[in-house]
Amino acid sequence: MAKNDLDGDSRIEDAGKEALKRQIRFVEDSIKTQYANVFNIGFGAEEVVFLFGNHSVDPNVVRIESKIAVSLKTAKRFAVTLSSLLKRYEEMHGELDISVPKAAQGKPNIQ
């Protein structure tokens, strides 16, 4: 192997280490915070679509407030990250009960 080949490999390795050290800054200048108590998830050949909304006065109507489409890889990263976050939360505060409340059992099961 030529000396130049070895130098090239070390430069690639150094560039990879620099990428890991990089600081990413999130800018939230025009961000909108929205609350949702209803969600739905769908997918296509190359994307996952998250729908977030809220119940309306009519119990059979959900008002969709936000729709976010992401790649399948981003959706998987989201699922892994969310799962990890919930596990840490439950380790600190106890298990979250996600069963349907008794008062809502006769109503449509919308999540």
Protein Blocks (a to p, Z undefined) as FASTA:
>chain_A
ZZklmmmmmmmmmmmmmmmmpccdddfklgccdddfbdcddddfkbccdddddddfblkb
ccdfbdcdddfklmmmmmmmmmmmmmmmmmmnopadfbdcfklmmpccdZZ
